[in-house]
Amino acid sequence: MANTIELGLDTFGDVTSGLDGALLPHAEVLRNVVAEAVLADELGVDFIGIGEHHREDFAVSSPEVLLAAIAARTTRIRLGSAVTVLSSDDPIRVFQRFATLDAVSNGRAEVILGRGSFTESFPLFGFDLGQYEALFEDKLDLFSALLAGGAVTWQGTTRPPLRDQRVFPPIETGRLKTWIGVGGSPESVVRAARYDLPMMLAIIGGDPSRFRPYVDLYKRAFAQLGRPLQPIGVHSPGYVADTDEAARAELWPDYKRMRDRIGAERGWPAMGRDEFESEADHGSLYVGSPETVARKIAATAKALDLSRFDLKYSAGPLPHDKLMRCIELYGTKVMPLVREMLGS
C-alpha cells in the first residue's frame, strides 16, 4: 500500500459562484468541471470521480456524458463515478454506458456503485423508496453477472429474467473496474466482499479511524471466502490552499452554506464554526496547507490500509478559480508529500 497508493479527486459538480457572487448557470459549471479534470490529468492525479445528483444545487445528473467529454481532452487520468445510483437506474444501461466510456478512453473507465445519499432519483424515475434495499441488491446482482462477460442468464425479483443475453459493447481488455460505495453499514461491507468488489468508504464526518472495524470486517470476509483481498478506498471532503489559515477562511463560508442547506432538509442544526474547526482538526475534513492535508491523508491511509484516497474538492458555491488552485496544490505538492510520508 505504502508505495502504490492512488490519489484522486471527486466532485459532485456543485453549483459555484461567479465573480459577482451570483450562482453560475448549470451549463457553465459543467464546462468548468471538464476544465478541472483536464488540469488534474496534466498534474498527474490518478483518478477523477464525478457524482450523480438530480437536484438544483449540483449540476451533474449524467456523469458518464461528462466523463466522455473529459476522456476526449485527457490522456492518463482514470475516469469514474462518485457514485452511480444503481438502485434507480438500469444495470444493463449503466454497464453499456461505462463500457462505451472505457472504449473511448482506452481502458480508463471505472464505476463506483452505490445507493446514494439523496433520494430524488427514486420519484424522478418512478421507483418506490420502499424497495430501497431490494432494488440495490437485485440490480447489483445483475451488474455482477454482466461483469463476467459473455452471454448472461439471470433471474431476480425486480425485473424480468435474462436468458443467454449478450450485452454490447463488451469491455475491450480485462474487466470493468467496479467499486461498491459504502456509507457505514456492515451489510454493505459484507456485500462488497461477497461480490468480490473493491470497497470505497464514504467518510464525511468524524475520526476516519472509526471505520477500522469495517476494514477488518472486509478483510475477514475475504479470508472466509478464500479470495485475495480487493482494494480499499476512502472518499472524504477537503480543500487545499497555501496556508492552514487561508484554507479554513476560504472554505468555511461556502462549506457552511452547503452543509446548512442539506442539513435543513434532514433536520440537522446549522453548522457552527466550532464543529467545522473540530472536523478540520480531528475529523474527516482535509483542509489546510499542502503539508497539513498530506499528513492527514497519509495518517488515514495507514490507519485504514488504503489503496486509494479521493478528495472531494468542491464544496457548495466555492468558486471555480479556488477549485483550480486547490487541484494545482493537490497535484504538485500534496500527492508527492503523501507518497513520501507513506514510503518512509
VOPA-304680 format. One record per residue (C-alpha): residue number from 1; x, y negated, z. Coordinates in steps of 0.05 Angstrom, whole numbers, m for minus. Example, Ala and Ser with C-alpha at 12.3 -4.5 7.8 and 13.67 -1.06 7.14 Angstrom:
[drenmar 1, [246, 90, 156]];
[drenmar 2, [273, 21, 143]];
//
This chain:
[drenmar 1, [0, 0, 0]];
[drenmar 2, [53, m50, 20]];
[drenmar 3, [87, m56, m48]];
[drenmar 4, [27, m46, m92]];
[drenmar 5, [m30, m88, m63]];
[drenmar 6, [m72, m122, m116]];
[drenmar 7, [m92, m194, m102]];
[drenmar 8, [m154, m220, m135]];
[drenmar 9, [m205, m277, m135]];
[drenmar 10, [m281, m276, m132]];
[drenmar 11, [m333, m328, m147]];
[drenmar 12, [m409, m329, m149]];
[drenmar 13, [m408, m388, m196]];
[drenmar 14, [m432, m435, m141]];
[drenmar 15, [m463, m498, m170]];
[drenmar 16, [m410, m550, m158]];
[drenmar 17, [m409, m626, m151]];
[drenmar 18, [m383, m673, m205]];
[drenmar 19, [m341, m735, m196]];
[drenmar 20, [m403, m775, m177]];
[drenmar 21, [m423, m725, m123]];
[drenmar 22, [m484, m700, m162]];
[drenmar 23, [m491, m626, m176]];
[drenmar 24, [m468, m605, m245]];
[drenmar 25, [m514, m570, m296]];
[drenmar 26, [m510, m494, m294]];
[drenmar 27, [m481, m493, m364]];
[drenmar 28, [m422, m536, m344]];
[drenmar 29, [m410, m494, m282]];
[drenmar 30, [m407, m432, m326]];
[drenmar 31, [m356, m463, m372]];
[drenmar 32, [m315, m484, m311]];
[drenmar 33, [m315, m412, m285]];
[drenmar 34, [m285, m390, m351]];
[drenmar 35, [m230, m442, m343]];
[drenmar 36, [m217, m420, m272]];
[drenmar 37, [m209, m348, m295]];
[drenmar 38, [m163, m368, m351]];
[drenmar 39, [m118, m404, m301]];
[drenmar 40, [m119, m343, m255]];
[drenmar 41, [m96, m300, m314]];
[drenmar 42, [m40, m348, m331]];
[drenmar 43, [m15, m346, m258]];
[drenmar 44, [m14, m270, m253]];
[drenmar 45, [m75, m259, m209]];
[drenmar 46, [m94, m186, m213]];
[drenmar 47, [m170, m189, m215]];
[drenmar 48, [m227, m238, m224]];
[drenmar 49, [m295, m218, m197]];
[drenmar 50, [m359, m253, m218]];
[drenmar 51, [m421, m247, m174]];
[drenmar 52, [m493, m237, m197]];
[drenmar 53, [m548, m281, m169]];
[drenmar 54, [m616, m304, m192]];
[drenmar 55, [m626, m369, m154]];
[drenmar 56, [m615, m444, m164]];
[drenmar 57, [m550, m452, m124]];
[drenmar 58, [m510, m400, m164]];
[drenmar 59, [m501, m407, m239]];
[drenmar 60, [m483, m334, m257]];
[drenmar 61, [m541, m286, m270]];
[drenmar 62, [m505, m245, m323]];
[drenmar 63, [m433, m231, m301]];
[drenmar 64, [m417, m186, m360]];
[drenmar 65, [m431, m240, m411]];
[drenmar 66, [m386, m289, m374]];
[drenmar 67, [m333, m236, m365]];
[drenmar 68, [m334, m222, m440]];
[drenmar 69, [m321, m296, m453]];
[drenmar 70, [m264, m293, m403]];
[drenmar 71, [m237, m230, m437]];
[drenmar 72, [m231, m267, m503]];
[drenmar 73, [m187, m320, m471]];
[drenmar 74, [m143, m276, m426]];
[drenmar 75, [m93, m220, m435]];
[drenmar 76, [m80, m184, m370]];
[drenmar 77, [m126, m201, m312]];
[drenmar 78, [m175, m146, m294]];
[drenmar 79, [m248, m165, m301]];
[drenmar 80, [m306, m144, m256]];
[drenmar 81, [m370, m160, m220]];
[drenmar 82, [m377, m181, m147]];
[drenmar 83, [m427, m147, m143]];
[drenmar 84, [m473, m117, m195]];
[drenmar 85, [m541, m108, m162]];
[drenmar 86, [m554, m38, m185]];
[drenmar 87, [m619, m29, m148]];
[drenmar 88, [m656, m78, m193]];
[drenmar 89, [m620, m60, m258]];
[drenmar 90, [m618, m1, m305]];
[drenmar 91, [m557, 43, m293]];
[drenmar 92, [m551, 61, m366]];
[drenmar 93, [m552, m12, m388]];
[drenmar 94, [m502, m30, m334]];
[drenmar 95, [m456, 25, m359]];
[drenmar 96, [m465, 4, m432]];
[drenmar 97, [m450, m70, m416]];
[drenmar 98, [m387, m54, m377]];
[drenmar 99, [m365, m2, m428]];
[drenmar 100, [m372, m57, m480]];
[drenmar 101, [m332, m105, m436]];
[drenmar 102, [m279, m52, m427]];
[drenmar 103, [m273, m45, m503]];
[drenmar 104, [m267, m118, m519]];
[drenmar 105, [m218, m129, m462]];
[drenmar 106, [m174, m70, m480]];
[drenmar 107, [m190, m30, m417]];
[drenmar 108, [m192, m85, m365]];
[drenmar 109, [m264, m77, m341]];
[drenmar 110, [m286, m57, m271]];
[drenmar 111, [m354, m56, m237]];
[drenmar 112, [m370, m65, m164]];
[drenmar 113, [m438, m35, m150]];
[drenmar 114, [m479, m58, m91]];
[drenmar 115, [m547, m75, m65]];
[drenmar 116, [m531, m149, m59]];
[drenmar 117, [m543, m196, 0]];
[drenmar 118, [m601, m232, m34]];
[drenmar 119, [m667, m202, m56]];
[drenmar 120, [m690, m249, m112]];
[drenmar 121, [m676, m198, m166]];
[drenmar 122, [m728, m149, m139]];
[drenmar 123, [m791, m191, m153]];
[drenmar 124, [m758, m222, m215]];
[drenmar 125, [m750, m154, m249]];
[drenmar 126, [m812, m121, m219]];
[drenmar 127, [m781, m76, m166]];
[drenmar 128, [m811, m61, m98]];
[drenmar 129, [m768, m83, m39]];
[drenmar 130, [m800, m26, m1]];
[drenmar 131, [m758, 20, m44]];
[drenmar 132, [m693, m17, m28]];
[drenmar 133, [m655, 46, m5]];
[drenmar 134, [m687, 96, m52]];
[drenmar 135, [m674, 54, m114]];
[drenmar 136, [m600, 45, m98]];
[drenmar 137, [m589, 118, m81]];
[drenmar 138, [m624, 143, m143]];
[drenmar 139, [m591, 94, m191]];
[drenmar 140, [m522, 105, m161]];
[drenmar 141, [m531, 180, m172]];
[drenmar 142, [m547, 168, m245]];
[drenmar 143, [m489, 120, m253]];
[drenmar 144, [m442, 171, m223]];
[drenmar 145, [m466, 222, m275]];
[drenmar 146, [m452, 171, m331]];
[drenmar 147, [m381, 161, m305]];
[drenmar 148, [m364, 234, m320]];
[drenmar 149, [m373, 220, m395]];
[drenmar 150, [m405, 264, m447]];
[drenmar 151, [m478, 284, m451]];
[drenmar 152, [m517, 271, m387]];
[drenmar 153, [m571, 316, m357]];
[drenmar 154, [m600, 284, m294]];
[drenmar 155, [m664, 282, m253]];
[drenmar 156, [m682, 233, m198]];
[drenmar 157, [m743, 203, m165]];
[drenmar 158, [m749, 132, m193]];
[drenmar 159, [m746, 143, m268]];
[drenmar 160, [m757, 198, m319]];
[drenmar 161, [m703, 252, m325]];
[drenmar 162, [m649, 256, m379]];
[drenmar 163, [m631, 318, m417]];
[drenmar 164, [m566, 323, m457]];
[drenmar 165, [m568, 248, m469]];
[drenmar 166, [m507, 213, m498]];
[drenmar 167, [m494, 141, m477]];
[drenmar 168, [m455, 93, m522]];
[drenmar 169, [m404, 63, m526]];
[drenmar 170, [m361, 113, m488]];
[drenmar 171, [m302, 89, m448]];
[drenmar 172, [m243, 88, m496]];
[drenmar 173, [m190, 113, m447]];
[drenmar 174, [m198, 145, m379]];
[drenmar 175, [m257, 126, m336]];
[drenmar 176, [m291, 60, m319]];
[drenmar 177, [m264, 37, m252]];
[drenmar 178, [m324, 33, m206]];
[drenmar 179, [m325, 8, m134]];
[drenmar 180, [m380, 12, m82]];
[drenmar 181, [m392, m54, m46]];
[drenmar 182, [m402, m41, 29]];
[drenmar 183, [m430, m93, 76]];
[drenmar 184, [m421, m55, 140]];
[drenmar 185, [m464, 7, 146]];
[drenmar 186, [m434, 76, 160]];
[drenmar 187, [m483, 106, 110]];
[drenmar 188, [m454, 63, 54]];
[drenmar 189, [m383, 84, 73]];
[drenmar 190, [m401, 158, 70]];
[drenmar 191, [m439, 147, 5]];
[drenmar 192, [m377, 117, m28]];
[drenmar 193, [m336, 177, m6]];
[drenmar 194, [m389, 226, m29]];
[drenmar 195, [m388, 197, m99]];
[drenmar 196, [m311, 194, m99]];
[drenmar 197, [m311, 119, m109]];
[drenmar 198, [m266, 63, m83]];
[drenmar 199, [m296, 21, m27]];
[drenmar 200, [m299, m55, m27]];
[drenmar 201, [m314, m83, 42]];
[drenmar 202, [m351, m150, 41]];
[drenmar 203, [m325, m182, 105]];
[drenmar 204, [m355, m252, 111]];
[drenmar 205, [m351, m264, 186]];
[drenmar 206, [m317, m241, 249]];
[drenmar 207, [m250, m209, 261]];
[drenmar 208, [m232, m166, 200]];
[drenmar 209, [m202, m112, 245]];
[drenmar 210, [m272, m95, 270]];
[drenmar 211, [m281, m59, 203]];
[drenmar 212, [m225, m9, 221]];
[drenmar 213, [m276, 43, 243]];
[drenmar 214, [m306, 41, 173]];
[drenmar 215, [m238, 52, 142]];
[drenmar 216, [m226, 111, 189]];
[drenmar 217, [m295, 140, 172]];
[drenmar 218, [m280, 133, 98]];
[drenmar 219, [m214, 170, 106]];
[drenmar 220, [m246, 225, 148]];
[drenmar 221, [m300, 235, 96]];
[drenmar 222, [m248, 244, 40]];
[drenmar 223, [m208, 292, 83]];
[drenmar 224, [m270, 334, 97]];
[drenmar 225, [m287, 334, 23]];
[drenmar 226, [m217, 355, 6]];
[drenmar 227, [m205, 298, m42]];
[drenmar 228, [m149, 247, m50]];
[drenmar 229, [m166, 180, m17]];
[drenmar 230, [m193, 126, m63]];
[drenmar 231, [m171, 52, m57]];
[drenmar 232, [m199, 6, m3]];
[drenmar 233, [m210, m67, m17]];
[drenmar 234, [m236, m129, 20]];
[drenmar 235, [m275, m189, m5]];
[drenmar 236, [m274, m250, 41]];
[drenmar 237, [m284, m325, 33]];
[drenmar 238, [m227, m375, 35]];
[drenmar 239, [m194, m437, 8]];
[drenmar 240, [m121, m458, m2]];
[drenmar 241, [m94, m529, 0]];
[drenmar 242, [m25, m559, 12]];
[drenmar 243, [m33, m562, 88]];
[drenmar 244, [m78, m530, 140]];
[drenmar 245, [m108, m597, 157]];
[drenmar 246, [m123, m614, 84]];
[drenmar 247, [m154, m545, 71]];
[drenmar 248, [m201, m549, 130]];
[drenmar 249, [m220, m622, 117]];
[drenmar 250, [m235, m608, 43]];
[drenmar 251, [m273, m543, 53]];
[drenmar 252, [m314, m559, 115]];
[drenmar 253, [m369, m604, 87]];
[drenmar 254, [m384, m561, 27]];
[drenmar 255, [m377, m495, 64]];
[drenmar 256, [m427, m521, 116]];
[drenmar 257, [m476, m543, 62]];
[drenmar 258, [m474, m473, 31]];
[drenmar 259, [m478, m437, 97]];
[drenmar 260, [m535, m480, 124]];
[drenmar 261, [m575, m474, 60]];
[drenmar 262, [m572, m398, 62]];
[drenmar 263, [m580, m398, 138]];
[drenmar 264, [m644, m438, 135]];
[drenmar 265, [m674, m383, 91]];
[drenmar 266, [m653, m329, 141]];
[drenmar 267, [m668, m363, 207]];
[drenmar 268, [m596, m378, 226]];
[drenmar 269, [m578, m441, 265]];
[drenmar 270, [m538, m496, 230]];
[drenmar 271, [m463, m483, 228]];
[drenmar 272, [m423, m525, 277]];
[drenmar 273, [m352, m546, 268]];
[drenmar 274, [m331, m502, 327]];
[drenmar 275, [m358, m440, 291]];
[drenmar 276, [m321, m460, 227]];
[drenmar 277, [m256, m470, 264]];
[drenmar 278, [m264, m404, 301]];
[drenmar 279, [m275, m366, 235]];
[drenmar 280, [m213, m400, 206]];
[drenmar 281, [m171, m384, 268]];
[drenmar 282, [m195, m314, 285]];
[drenmar 283, [m248, m292, 236]];
[drenmar 284, [m256, m277, 162]];
[drenmar 285, [m248, m347, 133]];
[drenmar 286, [m180, m351, 99]];
[drenmar 287, [m170, m426, 98]];
[drenmar 288, [m105, m465, 103]];
[drenmar 289, [m37, m475, 72]];
[drenmar 290, [m8, m421, 28]];
[drenmar 291, [33, m396, 87]];
[drenmar 292, [m26, m392, 134]];
[drenmar 293, [m71, m357, 83]];
[drenmar 294, [m16, m309, 63]];
[drenmar 295, [m3, m289, 136]];
[drenmar 296, [m77, m276, 147]];
[drenmar 297, [m85, m235, 83]];
[drenmar 298, [m23, m194, 100]];
[drenmar 299, [m49, m181, 170]];
[drenmar 300, [m116, m157, 143]];
[drenmar 301, [m82, m114, 91]];
[drenmar 302, [m41, m80, 145]];
[drenmar 303, [m99, m72, 193]];
[drenmar 304, [m145, m40, 141]];
[drenmar 305, [m95, m4, 96]];
[drenmar 306, [m117, m44, 35]];
[drenmar 307, [m103, m32, m38]];
[drenmar 308, [m136, m98, m58]];
[drenmar 309, [m155, m164, m27]];
[drenmar 310, [m203, m212, m64]];
[drenmar 311, [m210, m284, m41]];
[drenmar 312, [m279, m314, m53]];
[drenmar 313, [m252, m383, m71]];
[drenmar 314, [m316, m420, m88]];
[drenmar 315, [m359, m450, m33]];
[drenmar 316, [m424, m486, m49]];
[drenmar 317, [m413, m553, m83]];
[drenmar 318, [m337, m554, m73]];
[drenmar 319, [m314, m588, m137]];
[drenmar 320, [m281, m554, m196]];
[drenmar 321, [m216, m593, m191]];
[drenmar 322, [m207, m569, m119]];
[drenmar 323, [m222, m498, m140]];
[drenmar 324, [m169, m503, m195]];
[drenmar 325, [m118, m528, m144]];
[drenmar 326, [m136, m471, m97]];
[drenmar 327, [m126, m420, m153]];
[drenmar 328, [m59, m451, m171]];
[drenmar 329, [m34, m446, m99]];
[drenmar 330, [m61, m376, m92]];
[drenmar 331, [m25, m351, m154]];
[drenmar 332, [40, m388, m146]];
[drenmar 333, [50, m386, m70]];
[drenmar 334, [1, m342, m32]];
[drenmar 335, [10, m280, m74]];
[drenmar 336, [86, m278, m72]];
[drenmar 337, [85, m292, 3]];
[drenmar 338, [35, m236, 17]];
[drenmar 339, [77, m186, m23]];
[drenmar 340, [140, m209, 13]];
[drenmar 341, [107, m201, 81]];
[drenmar 342, [80, m132, 65]];
[drenmar 343, [145, m110, 33]];
[drenmar 344, [182, m127, 97]];
//
